[in-house]
Each structure stands twice: as C-alpha cells, then as structure tokens.
Amino acid sequence: MTRLRKRGEDIRNYILKNIEKHPRDIALQTSKKFKISRQAVNKHIQLLAKQNVIAVRGATKSRHYSLAPIQKFEFQYSLDGTLQEDIVWRSDIAPLLTEFPDNVVEIWNYCFTEMLNNAIDHSSGKIAAVQVNKTALTSEIHIYDDGEGIFKKIQRELGLLDESHAILELSKGKLTTDPKKHTGEGIFFSSRMVDDYTILSGKTFFSHQHIDEKDWILERKKFKSGTSVFMKLQNNTSRTVKKTFNKYTSKEDFGFNKTVIPVRLAQYGNELLVSRSQAKRLLARVDRFKTVILDFEGVDAVGQAFADEIFRVFTLKYKEVELIHLNANKSVEQMILHAYMNK
C-alpha cells in the first residue's frame, strides 16, 4: 500500500510541476512518463481537481488545465485560558483541508494541535494568530503567539546557557518545562512529519527539513518577541503519522526510545568540539533513550577529550544505551576509534 501511495504521490507531483508547460496535453505527457494509461492519469487529475489545486476549463476536446490560485486564511484567538486546540482544529482548520488525503489531514491534525497547545500552555501570551496558506503543491500553517518566546523560556526554566543551548535540547526530544502536563515529544515529532519546520523566537532561528533530515540554528540581529512556528507539507505526500512514530519508537512498548542528534548543534560559531564539558552538554538527558544516533555531518574535527567522554566514559556508564555515530569524516572517525580502544 505504501509503494502505491508513493507512486501516486510521484504522479500527482509530476502533473503539478508540468501542468503550466502542458495545459492541454498533461495527461498524455504523464502517461508517457510513467508508462500508464490515459485513464489512470485522468483519475489523478480528477483527484487534484477535487482538491481544488488545479483548475479545469473547457469541454473534452478543448479542455485545458492550470494551477489553482493560492488560498489564504487567517484567524486570531485570545489566550485567555479558555482556548482549546481541538475545538479550533475542528471548527476552523479541518474544514479547509477536507480535499486532502487522509494521511495528510492526520499529519496536520497532529502538528497543528501540538503547536497551538504549546502556545496555550507555555507562552504566557495574550493572543495566538494562525494563518493557513494553500497552493497547488503544498500547504503551510503558521502559528504565532506574543508570549515570552519558546527558546528564552526553556533557557530560563531549565537553567541553560543560552537560546542555542535550548535548541540543542529541543532537537533531542523529550524536553518540556511542564512534565506533569507534557511529554516533550510534540516539537520533535512535528518537525519530522512535515517537509519544512521552522521556529523563530527572539534572535534565534531553528529549522528542520525533511529532505535531508537536518537541524539548523541561525541567529539574526533584530530581536523579535513571541514565537512563530512555520510548517509546510506537500498536499500529496506518502508520509504518515504512524510511519514517523515507528521510526523513533519501540515495537515492544511503542515508547519514544530513539533519537538523532546533530552534533554540530553543540558548536558555537567556529569553535572546535574539544572539551569534556561540550560532550556532557551534548549527552545531557540522552540516557532516557535506548538508541542514540550522533550525526557528525558538518563537524570537521573533534578533540580527544570530547570523543573520550562520549565513546568511552558515557558508554561504560550507560551500557543499556546503544550509541551509534554516522557521517563522521576520517579525522573524527580516528578520534572515535581511539576512544573505543581505551575502554
């Protein structure tokens, strides 16, 4: 079923990307590209028309197709203690997405309600603004609150170094400032369900992109109050909520037991990763997981003490944690092997 859904996604994306070049013969071009019948192509065209992402004009022989115009919807809510994210979803957001496949609606349901709930429970703001943008290929949901700012609050309440340190902790998952009400999984899983996930808060910009599964931290000169969350998803993706959860959870108890940590998030500017303190910062709370994958992409070199703290000291202390590393260059790999040799 998954393969069929992925092939359908590829066909529909091809139609959308090429419809402007072939407004009258897109069915023929798609048929040749995928070696399927015109009738099969027409089923995909009909689905896209039903989703209101393409416009159909003219009778059979003179029929031509084009991309539908962008649709924008805006809402504003008071964070007065009475707002409930499931009611907002059901009354305002879900009706805008009814033409999408069930798996896409399910992803948006999870991501939207998790992010709006964060604004309700954590922001201490007065208002939340929501914008929904729909195009022929993708949809976007933006959520803004005028509260303290997510990174600043995490830094303050958990006693972290700065907002970049807060992002490093967020990237691991299982991070919350209110453990009685939240598991700390919402941002981690939401960022991996959509194609593009971005948080702007204070002077800090955090982004996760599905295409390369990378996390990025950028800083901007101008401070902006509150928190803005931007999410973007293809309208015909084959991704599902279940598939995303399965990637990071245990088959035995469905617990959130696996995480991927981009090691470069522990760097500040051009500094080198050489000290045990840096390693301890990177490893904070990872003993809560059964499998920890350290992604060394973008890290040119590490020091002996940094590698030793991770691959000898930590692994001896937490033998139940499976520590995996990937994308290490030759220099980093040598330091890792040196640490293992000293166990």
Residue pairs with C-beta under 8 A, 6 or more apart in sequence:
2 238
2 243
5 103
5 238
6 238
7 34
8 44
8 236
8 238
9 234
9 236
9 237
9 238
10 34
11 30
11 34
11 36
11 41
11 44
12 44
12 47
12 48
12 236
13 137
13 234
13 236
14 30
14 33
14 34
15 26
15 30
15 41
15 44
15 45
15 48
15 54
16 48
16 53
16 54
16 67
16 136
16 137
17 137
18 26
18 29
18 30
19 26
19 54
19 65
19 66
19 67
20 66
20 67
22 28
22 29
23 64
23 65
23 66
24 63
24 64
24 65
26 45
26 65
27 38
27 41
27 42
27 45
28 38
30 36
30 41
30 44
31 37
31 38
31 40
31 41
34 41
45 54
45 56
45 65
48 54
48 136
49 55
49 56
50 99
51 99
51 100
51 235
52 68
52 71
52 99
52 134
53 67
53 68
53 134
53 135
53 136
53 137
53 235
54 65
54 66
54 67
54 68
54 136
55 65
55 66
55 67
55 68
56 63
56 65
57 63
57 64
57 65
57 66
58 64
67 135
67 136
68 136
70 133
70 134
70 135
71 96
71 133
71 134
71 135
72 131
72 132
72 133
72 134
73 96
73 131
73 132
73 133
74 129
74 130
74 131
74 132
75 88
75 92
75 129
75 130
75 131
76 127
76 128
76 129
76 130
77 83
77 88
77 127
77 128
77 129
77 130
78 126
78 127
79 119
79 120
79 123
79 125
79 126
79 127
79 128
79 145
79 147
83 120
83 128
84 120
85 112
85 113
85 116
85 117
85 120
86 113
88 116
88 130
89 109
89 112
89 113
89 116
92 130
93 108
93 112
93 130
93 132
93 141
94 105
94 109
96 132
96 134
97 104
97 105
97 108
97 139
98 105
100 108
100 139
100 235
101 236
103 237
103 238
103 239
103 240
103 241
104 233
104 234
104 235
104 236
104 237
106 240
106 241
107 193
107 194
107 233
107 237
107 239
107 240
107 241
108 139
108 141
108 233
110 189
110 190
110 193
110 241
111 141
111 190
111 193
111 194
111 231
112 141
112 143
112 231
114 186
114 187
114 189
114 190
115 143
115 186
115 187
115 190
115 229
115 231
116 128
116 130
116 143
117 186
118 150
118 186
118 187
118 229
119 125
119 128
119 143
119 145
119 147
119 227
120 128
121 178
121 181
121 182
122 147
122 150
122 153
122 177
122 178
123 145
123 146
123 147
123 148
123 150
123 153
123 226
123 227
124 147
124 148
124 153
125 145
125 146
125 147
125 148
125 226
126 146
126 147
127 145
127 146
128 143
128 144
128 145
129 142
129 143
129 144
129 145
130 141
130 142
130 143
130 144
131 140
131 141
131 142
132 139
132 140
132 141
133 139
133 140
133 141
133 142
134 140
134 235
136 235
137 234
137 235
138 195
138 232
138 233
138 234
138 235
139 232
139 233
139 235
140 230
140 231
140 232
140 233
141 231
142 228
142 229
142 230
142 231
143 228
143 229
144 226
144 227
144 228
144 229
145 226
145 227
146 225
146 226
147 153
147 226
147 227
149 201
149 202
149 225
149 226
149 227
150 166
150 199
150 201
150 227
151 163
151 166
151 167
151 199
151 201
151 202
151 204
151 206
152 163
152 166
152 201
152 202
153 177
154 160
154 166
154 169
154 170
154 175
154 177
155 161
155 162
155 163
155 165
155 166
157 177
158 166
158 169
158 175
158 177
160 166
160 169
161 281
163 201
163 202
163 203
163 204
164 204
164 217
164 219
164 265
164 268
165 281
167 204
167 206
167 215
167 217
167 265
168 265
168 266
168 281
168 282
169 175
169 284
169 285
170 187
170 188
170 206
171 188
171 208
171 215
171 261
171 262
171 265
172 188
172 259
172 261
172 285
172 286
173 184
173 185
173 187
173 188
173 189
173 248
173 256
173 259
174 183
174 184
174 185
174 188
174 256
174 259
174 285
174 288
174 289
175 184
175 187
175 285
176 182
176 183
176 184
183 256
185 256
187 199
188 248
188 256
188 259
189 244
189 245
189 248
190 197
190 231
191 197
191 208
192 208
192 210
192 213
192 244
192 247
192 248
193 233
193 239
193 241
193 244
194 210
194 231
194 232
194 233
195 209
195 210
195 211
195 232
195 233
195 234
195 237
196 207
196 208
196 209
196 210
196 230
196 231
196 232
197 207
197 208
197 209
197 229
197 230
197 231
197 232
198 205
198 206
198 207
198 208
198 228
198 229
198 230
198 231
199 205
199 206
199 207
199 227
199 228
199 229
199 230
200 224
200 227
200 228
200 230
201 224
201 226
201 227
201 228
202 223
202 224
202 225
203 219
203 220
203 221
203 222
203 223
203 224
204 217
204 218
204 219
204 220
205 216
205 217
205 218
205 219
205 220
206 215
206 216
206 217
207 215
207 216
207 218
208 214
208 215
208 216
209 216
210 239
213 260
214 262
214 297
215 262
215 265
217 265
245 254
247 258
248 256
248 257
248 258
248 259
249 255
249 256
249 257
249 258
250 257
250 258
250 290
256 289
257 289
257 290
257 291
258 289
258 290
258 291
258 292
258 293
259 286
259 289
259 291
259 292
259 293
260 293
260 295
261 282
261 286
261 292
261 293
261 294
261 295
262 295
262 297
262 298
263 273
263 282
263 294
263 295
263 296
263 299
264 296
264 297
264 298
264 299
266 273
266 278
266 281
266 282
267 273
267 299
272 301
272 302
272 303
273 279
273 299
273 301
273 302
273 303
273 306
274 302
274 303
274 304
274 305
274 306
275 303
275 305
275 306
276 305
276 306
276 308
276 309
276 313
278 306
279 305
279 306
279 307
279 309
279 310
279 314
280 309
282 294
282 310
283 309
283 310
283 314
286 292
286 321
287 318
287 321
289 321
290 320
290 321
290 322
291 321
291 322
291 324
292 321
292 322
292 323
292 324
293 324
293 325
293 326
294 310
294 323
294 324
294 325
294 326
295 325
295 326
295 327
296 302
296 325
296 326
296 327
296 328
296 329
296 332
297 326
297 327
299 328
299 329
299 332
300 329
300 331
300 332
301 331
301 332
301 335
302 332
302 335
303 335
304 335
304 338
304 339
306 335
307 332
307 335
307 336
307 338
307 339
308 338
308 339
308 342
310 323
310 339
311 323
311 325
311 336
311 339
311 340
312 339
312 340
312 342
312 343
314 321
314 323
315 321
315 323
315 343
316 343
325 336
328 336
